[in-house]
Every structure is written in C-alpha cells, then in structure tokens.
C-alpha cells in the first residue's frame, strides 16, 4: 500500500513536466488571430436616363409631374395648360347655356306672333240655324277591308279579297240668313265602315233631313258667311291660344333649365 502511494506523486510530477515541455516547444506553430469578415463592395446601380424623345418637358423640369402616355410615349402635361384648357371648356359651356336661354326667349316670341296670326287668319266661327232645301238619294259603296290602312273600293260585281264592308251616304243642301243676307251651303252624311248593309239605317237619317221642319245648326265664318259647313270647324282663337301656350311653356322650360345650370353649376364642368 505504501509503495503505490509513493508512485502516484511521481506520475503527477512527470505529467506536469510533459505539459511544460509542450508549451516551450519551438516546433509548435501558433494559430493565427481571428480575421475580420470580408468586405463586399457593392456596385453602383445603373442610372437610366430617359431619351429626350420620350418627354415633352423642357430641360430641368420634373419628368414625373403630370405624366401620361400617348401611343407608348411619355407625355408631360403642364398644370397651367391644363387649367387654361379647363377654363376655356367651362366658358364654352356657359356660352351654350346663354344660347339655351336666348333660344327659349325666341321660342316664346315666335309662338306669340304665330298664334296671333292664326287667330287673325282663321278667327272664330259662329253658328246659325239653317233650313234643309234639298236631299240627294242614298249612295251605297262597297269596300274590300283588309286592315285599317288597307281599304280599297270595289267595282260593281268585284269580289273582295278580305272582308266586304259598306258605306252609306247622302248629300244635302241648306239655306241660312246672316244680317238679312241669305247664304247657301252643302254637306254630306255618311256612315262608318259597316259589315252589314247600312241602307235601312241611312234611310231613316235621310227622311229626317228631308221632312223635318226643325232647323239644323251649321257653322260659318263671320268674315265670309259663304265659308260654312254642317260640321264644326277648328276655332282659330282656340287653335292660336293652344299654339301660344305650348310655345310659352317650352320657352320658359328652356330658360329655367339654362338659368339653373348657370346658378347651380351642374352643367358638365361649369363651377
């Protein structure tokens, strides 16, 4: 036991000497110090210069301001030019609205003038009591009725292609007095297209005109009583008044539209 304990210190001393010799050995090459990471040089990014034909801007002006494209080329719009063009467009729109107002005024004036001319030329027809002095025989006409705008009179013995219809009529002559002056007139009575023979019904009408002692009412032009008819004619005053009313309403509507667009600024780009 004692011999083994004495040998252990000897081995420890031998190991220490070996380590000391290794540290002092000149054949051992020391490790180099840690080096810094390699520096990577960045290449400068290429600068793209736009060819002069791709820009309409003057030298020194920012090419990115107001850039548009036309046919693949870059077009630079000058803000002052844009504002000037917009102003001209707005001014043109205003002029159009003034034109609408002027047209409305012209329509009103023309409608009044034409309406007064109609009143003066046609006038208002008056009524008078007339006496029937002559009645013709009843005439029966046959027609080939295919549709409303396709009606053809038939000759005697002709066969219709569509539908056979009848029209019965007779003429009569009357006499009336205006300011102690005697005037004559004539007119006719006829039926619409009838599917059955209308002779019997028209015969009753004819007998009434021929035998009645009661006068019939006719219409005549007060400026020329020889211009008369059994049927009511267009009243010149009424026709002229309607013409004036329609024209005035149309003109006023145009004026209101033009003024509202100018005042409210709702016409396209008008502000």
Buried (B, 14 or more C-beta within 10 A) or exposed (E): EEEEEEEEEEEEEEEEEEEEEEEEEEEEEEEEEEEEEEEEEEEEEEEEEEEEEBBBBEEEEEEEEBEEEEEEEBBBBBEEEEEEEEEEEBEEBBEBBEEBBEBBEEBBEEBBEBBBEBBEEBBBBEEBEBBBEEBBEBBBBBBBBEEEEEBEEBEEEEEBEEEBBBBBBBBBBBBBEBEEEEBEBBBEBBBEBBEEEBBEEBEEBBEBBEEEEEBBEBBBBEEEBEBBBBEEBEBBBEBBBEBBEEBBEBBBEBBEBBBEBBEEEEBEEBE
